[in-house]
Amino acid sequence: MSKVKRYNPELEKEFGLGLPCLSMLGNPYGEWVHYQDYAELKAQRDALAAENAARGEIIERLIGQYSAAGYHAVQNSLNPAQSLLYDAMQVMKQPATAAYLNSVRADAVASFAHHQRVISDSETDPTIQRGHRITACRAEGFAAQLRAGKDGE
């Protein structure tokens, strides 16, 4: 990926037109980026998060298998299986990954809630409207739980 160029809006002097001009000037510490750069970074982040989630599921299965086989997690154990189990359990304690995946889930649930409200607004039957609104409210509550770091169960 190429380096993302950053910009800041700056007010330039008037150029004989009697009006100042607002320009986006390159600045290594600027707060603005091209949308295409942003979209590319977001796509890369999403791909990395998906790969990380898949690895997490595999690690969880390995932890389950080792635990079921009677191994216990021991840091710096001479038994490689116990040491590996300990390391795997430490890797699973990654709050940034969990928080990001919860935000992705929350966005999906919020989108579902919005869709339910759109359906409710297009319905003429009050009973059907009410059902869609209740579903939307519950989905919004679940999205809030996900954003707060709870799994919603």
DABEL-V132153 format. One record per pair of residues at least 4 apart in sequence whose C-alpha atoms are under 6 Angstrom apart, sorted by the first residue. I is the first residue (numbers start at 1). J is the second residue. D is the distance in whole Angstrom. If there is no record, write none. Layout:
# DABEL-V132153
i	j	d
I	J	D
I	J	D
This chain:
# DABEL-V132153
i	j	d
6	26	6
6	27	6
6	28	6
6	30	5
6	32	6
6	33	5
7	24	6
7	25	5
7	26	4
7	27	5
7	30	4
7	32	5
8	24	6
8	25	6
8	30	5
8	32	6
9	23	6
9	24	4
10	22	6
10	23	5
11	21	6
11	22	5
12	20	6
12	21	5
13	20	5
14	18	6
14	19	5
14	20	4
63	67	6
64	68	6
66	71	6
67	71	5
71	82	6
72	82	6
73	82	5
73	85	5
73	86	4
74	82	5
74	83	5
74	86	6
75	83	5
75	86	6
76	83	6
77	83	5
80	84	6
95	99	6
102	106	6
102	146	5
103	147	6
106	110	6
106	143	4
106	146	6
109	143	6
110	140	6
110	143	6
113	136	4
113	139	5
116	132	5
116	136	5
117	133	6
120	129	4
120	132	5
123	129	6
145	150	5
145	152	6
146	150	5
146	151	6
